[in-house]
């Protein structure tokens, strides 16, 4: 794994997700979502622009907007909502807050680094999540 990935990622200006359509992005790589200046989630993809759009798109489902689903579940659990249901049922429940979580994600910004090799992507995703201490990367299966 190259040693310049993390500094490269940290030194670039954050791009608002709302400016995604005009952004020139690599096809594959690692992205970090930010709430203000705080890194909150690291992801990897082979289709950068499409993947980032899915995270906050209002019509994305519980699979394509997985980060929003994570946020909604944490919030719902904190409010005492019963989350012992499948993902589809939870996402459809207005009390779960999935729609609101997708909107919150759409207001975030991101940084990225181009990485084509899937093994390097996997290794760097974990490394970046640990180094940046992103609170929403647990690497649990869904």
N, C-alpha and C positions, 0 to 999 in steps of 0.2 A: 504494500500500500504506500502511495506517495505521501511524503511528509508535509506537502504544501496545501493539502486539501482544506484543513481546518483554518489556517490563516487566510486562505483565499476566500473561504466562506464568510469568515468574521469581518474581513476588511471591505467587502462589497456593501454598497448602499442597499438597504432593505427596500423591497418593491411592494407597494400595496396590492393586495389581491384584486382590488377594484381596477388596477391598471394592467391586469394580466393580458388582456387582448392586444395591447400595443407592445408588450414586452417581447424581446428577442431572447428565446430560451433554447438551451440544448435539448435534444430529444430525450436523453437519459441522464440520470444523476440522482443526487441527494438534495432534498430541500429541507429547510427549517422554517417552521411557522413561528411568528413572533406576536405576542400581545404587548403592544408598546415596544419597549426595548428588550423584553424578556423572551428568550427562546422557550417555547412550550412543547414543541413536537418536531421530531425528525422523521422523515419518510423517504422512501426510495421508489423510483419509477423508471420505466422505459419510455414513458410518454408524458414528459414533464408538464406541458401546458394543459393537456386534457386532465391529468391527475389533479393538478392544483384547482382547476375549475370544479371538479367533482366535490371537493371538500366543502365548498360553501354554496354550491348551486341549489336553489330552492327545490328543484325536482329530484335531487339525488336521493337515493335510498339508503338504508342502513348499512349496506355493504360498500357502496361507492363513497359515502360520506362517513367513513369509519371514525375519523377523528371527532367529528361533530357528535357522533353516537357516543363516543367515550365521554365527551364533555357533558352531554345530556344525562348519561347514566350517573356520573359523579354528582351532578347537581340534584338529580331525582333522589338518589340515595340519601343525600344530606337533608332533603325535605321529607324523608320518610316514605317515599313512593315505593310500592312493592315492585321490585325489578326481577322477580322470579318468574319471568315470562320469556318467551322467545323474542329475538331481536325484531321481527316483523310486528309482533303485537305491541311491543314497547314503542317502536317508532310511530305507530299509528295512534297511540294514546296521547291526546293533547296535553295531559298532565305530566307527561314524560319530558316535554320541552325540546324535542328533536328539531322542530322548525326554528326555534329560538337559537339553538346551538349552531345550526347551519348559518344563520344570520351572523352570529358572533364570529364565526370562522371567516365569513366573507369580509369582515371588517379588519382582519389581521393583515400582516405583511409577511413577506418571505425573503429568504436568501437561498442561493443554490450553488452547487458545484457540479460540473459535468463529469460524470463517471460512466463509462460505457460498460465495462466488465461487471457482470452480475455478482461475482465473488467479491470484488473490491467494493461494490455498492453495499453489499451485506455487511462486510467488515466495517466500513466507514460509517454506516448508519448506526451501528451499535456504539462504536467509538465516539461519534459525535454526540449521541444521546447521553452518554456517560460524561463526556467532557463538558458539555453545555448544561448538564443537570436538568434536562427537560422533564418536567413533572408528569407528562402524560405518555411517555414511552415506558411500557412495562414489559413488553415482549411476551406477554401472555397470549395464548391462542384465544380466539373469540368463540 
